Amino acid sequence: MLFENYFSNPTSKDSKELYNELLPLFIPSYNLERPSGHSLEIIEMVFNDNTKYENVKQIIEDSKWYVVKSFKRENGSVRKIEIRPTYSKFIKKRVPKYVYHISPSSNDESIMENGLLSRNDKKMGINYPDRIYVTSTIKSLQTFSKELNYYVGENVWTIWKIDLSDLGLDFLYVDETVNQNLSKPIAFYLQNVDVPTSNLNINKKIVL
């Protein structure tokens, strides 16, 4: 398998372990099966009545994840919470030649002119390094493509094929919010790396 031979130096608790630890406190929903939020970096959980925010927050922070936003009930219990991890770094013995990125087709002209530029959504409150999110296969995009459409509000998207062979990458970072319930990682990000137009090709356009 393409990403089978990697090893990790984790900085956050594995998302599956955190899921199981919080399971007695929340109401399972589709948001736990795939990423949520417009930038696909957030996992949402709806909690049971009378769950104390302080207890949930402590578990999350001890796991080196972060509370992005919380919503409380009138009785003071936590109703919903949005969390995000400090991502683990997975070092790959052999970085693949190609990965794939999906973007609204309205961005095509800018990408063809400037390439794919790594960015950081500082408004969300956690200042990560600049990143570009990618998957190992086109099929992997189907895991979260509908969620993209729901939160971004555009239904025509472009799949970009990225050639990594001459970008000098020794590893890829694993996106835990996408991979949380999968046996093998499928979603990754490039950090502090811009992809020039010479390394990009449009694979196809899809309607979500």
C-alpha positions as CSV (number, residue, x, y, z in Angstrom):
1,M,0.0,0.0,0.0
2,L,1.2,3.5,-0.8
3,F,1.3,4.9,2.7
4,E,1.9,1.6,4.6
5,N,5.5,2.2,5.6
6,Y,5.4,5.3,7.8
7,F,6.3,5.9,11.4
8,S,5.1,8.7,13.7
9,N,6.1,11.1,16.4
10,P,2.6,12.0,17.7
11,T,1.8,15.3,19.4
12,S,-1.9,14.6,19.7
13,K,-3.8,11.5,21.0
14,D,-5.0,9.3,18.2
15,S,-8.5,10.5,17.2
16,K,-10.0,7.0,17.6
17,E,-8.7,6.8,21.2
18,L,-10.2,10.2,21.9
19,Y,-13.4,9.2,20.3
20,N,-13.7,6.2,22.6
21,E,-12.8,8.2,25.7
22,L,-15.5,10.7,25.0
23,L,-18.1,8.2,23.8
24,P,-20.1,7.9,27.1
25,L,-20.6,11.7,27.0
26,F,-21.8,12.5,23.5
27,I,-24.5,11.6,21.0
28,P,-23.0,9.9,18.0
29,S,-23.8,11.6,14.7
30,Y,-22.6,11.7,11.1
31,N,-20.1,14.5,12.1
32,L,-18.0,11.9,13.9
33,E,-17.7,9.8,10.7
34,R,-16.1,12.6,8.6
35,P,-14.8,16.1,9.1
36,S,-16.9,19.1,9.6
37,G,-16.5,22.9,9.2
38,H,-15.7,24.9,6.1
39,S,-12.0,24.2,6.3
40,L,-12.4,20.5,7.1
41,E,-10.2,20.8,10.2
42,I,-13.0,20.5,12.8
43,I,-14.9,17.7,14.4
44,E,-18.3,18.5,15.9
45,M,-19.8,16.6,18.8
46,V,-23.3,16.9,20.3
47,F,-23.2,16.0,24.0
48,N,-25.8,14.4,26.3
49,D,-27.8,16.5,28.8
50,N,-25.9,17.5,32.0
51,T,-22.4,16.9,30.5
52,K,-20.1,19.4,32.2
53,Y,-18.0,21.5,29.9
54,E,-15.1,21.5,32.3
55,N,-14.9,17.7,32.2
56,V,-15.0,17.5,28.4
57,K,-12.5,20.4,28.0
58,Q,-10.1,18.6,30.4
59,I,-10.2,15.4,28.4
60,I,-9.7,17.2,25.1
61,E,-6.8,19.3,26.3
62,D,-5.1,16.4,28.1
63,S,-5.2,14.7,24.7
64,K,-3.5,17.7,23.1
65,W,-6.6,18.6,21.1
66,Y,-8.2,22.1,21.2
67,V,-11.6,23.5,21.7
68,V,-12.4,25.8,18.8
69,K,-16.0,26.6,19.8
70,S,-18.5,25.5,22.4
71,F,-22.3,25.9,22.8
72,K,-24.0,25.6,26.1
73,R,-27.6,24.8,27.2
74,E,-29.6,27.0,29.5
75,N,-28.7,24.7,32.5
76,G,-25.0,25.4,31.8
77,S,-24.2,21.9,30.4
78,V,-22.3,21.7,27.1
79,R,-24.6,21.1,24.1
80,K,-22.1,21.0,21.2
81,I,-18.4,21.4,20.9
82,E,-16.0,21.8,18.0
83,I,-12.5,20.4,18.4
84,R,-9.3,20.3,16.4
85,P,-6.0,18.4,17.0
86,T,-2.4,19.4,17.1
87,Y,-1.6,17.2,14.2
88,S,0.8,14.3,14.4
89,K,3.7,14.2,12.0
90,F,4.0,11.0,10.0
91,I,7.3,10.6,8.4
92,K,7.1,8.6,5.2
93,K,10.0,6.5,3.8
94,R,8.8,7.2,0.3
95,V,6.6,10.2,-0.5
96,P,4.3,9.4,-3.4
97,K,4.8,11.1,-6.7
98,Y,1.2,12.3,-7.0
99,V,-1.5,13.5,-4.6
100,Y,-4.8,15.2,-5.2
101,H,-6.4,18.5,-4.0
102,I,-10.0,19.6,-4.4
103,S,-11.0,23.3,-4.7
104,P,-14.0,25.3,-5.9
105,S,-13.8,25.7,-9.6
106,S,-14.2,29.5,-9.1
107,N,-10.6,29.4,-7.9
108,D,-9.3,27.8,-11.1
109,E,-8.1,31.0,-12.8
110,S,-6.2,32.1,-9.7
111,I,-4.6,28.7,-9.2
112,M,-3.5,28.5,-12.8
113,E,-1.9,31.9,-12.5
114,N,-0.3,31.6,-9.0
115,G,-0.2,27.9,-8.2
116,L,-1.6,26.4,-5.0
117,L,-0.6,28.6,-2.1
118,S,-0.5,27.2,1.4
119,R,-2.8,29.1,3.9
120,N,-3.8,29.2,7.5
121,D,-7.2,30.1,8.8
122,K,-6.1,32.3,11.6
123,K,-9.6,33.4,12.3
124,M,-10.3,30.0,13.9
125,G,-8.1,30.8,16.8
126,I,-5.2,28.4,16.4
127,N,-2.3,29.6,14.4
128,Y,-1.1,26.6,12.5
129,P,1.6,26.8,9.9
130,D,0.3,27.4,6.3
131,R,-1.0,24.2,4.7
132,I,-2.4,22.6,1.6
133,Y,-4.8,19.6,2.1
134,V,-4.4,16.6,-0.2
135,T,-5.4,13.0,-0.5
136,S,-3.6,9.9,-1.7
137,T,-6.2,9.0,-4.3
138,I,-9.1,10.6,-6.2
139,K,-11.4,8.1,-4.6
140,S,-10.4,9.3,-1.2
141,L,-11.9,12.7,-1.9
142,Q,-15.4,11.1,-1.8
143,T,-15.0,10.7,1.9
144,F,-15.5,14.4,2.5
145,S,-16.5,16.0,-0.8
146,K,-20.2,16.4,0.1
147,E,-19.2,18.0,3.4
148,L,-17.1,20.6,1.4
149,N,-20.2,21.5,-0.7
150,Y,-22.3,21.8,2.4
151,Y,-20.1,24.2,4.3
152,V,-18.5,26.2,1.4
153,G,-21.7,26.6,-0.6
154,E,-20.3,25.9,-4.1
155,N,-21.3,22.8,-6.0
156,V,-18.7,22.8,-8.9
157,W,-15.3,21.6,-7.8
158,T,-12.0,21.0,-9.5
159,I,-9.7,18.1,-8.7
160,W,-6.1,19.0,-9.1
161,K,-3.3,16.4,-9.6
162,I,-0.1,17.5,-7.8
163,D,3.3,16.3,-8.8
164,L,5.4,16.1,-5.6
165,S,8.5,14.6,-7.2
166,D,10.6,17.8,-7.3
167,L,9.3,19.7,-4.2
168,G,11.9,18.2,-1.8
169,L,9.4,16.7,0.6
170,D,10.6,14.0,3.0
171,F,7.2,13.4,4.7
172,L,3.6,14.3,4.7
173,Y,1.5,15.2,7.7
174,V,-1.6,13.2,8.4
175,D,-5.0,15.0,8.7
176,E,-6.5,13.3,11.8
177,T,-9.9,14.9,11.3
178,V,-10.4,13.0,8.1
179,N,-8.7,9.8,9.1
180,Q,-10.4,9.4,12.5
181,N,-12.4,6.3,11.7
182,L,-10.3,4.7,8.9
183,S,-7.7,1.9,9.2
184,K,-5.2,3.6,7.0
185,P,-4.5,7.3,6.4
186,I,-6.0,8.8,3.2
187,A,-5.8,12.6,3.9
188,F,-2.6,14.6,4.4
189,Y,-1.3,18.1,4.2
190,L,1.7,19.9,2.9
191,Q,3.1,22.4,5.4
192,N,4.8,25.7,4.4
193,V,5.0,24.5,0.8
194,D,3.5,26.3,-2.2
195,V,2.9,24.2,-5.3
196,P,3.9,26.0,-8.6
197,T,1.7,25.8,-11.7
198,S,4.3,23.6,-13.4
199,N,3.4,20.9,-10.8
200,L,-0.3,21.1,-11.3
201,N,-2.8,19.6,-13.7
202,I,-6.6,19.6,-13.7
203,N,-7.7,16.0,-13.3
204,K,-11.4,16.6,-13.7
205,K,-14.3,18.7,-12.5
206,I,-17.2,17.4,-10.5
207,V,-20.6,18.6,-9.3
208,L,-21.4,17.9,-5.7
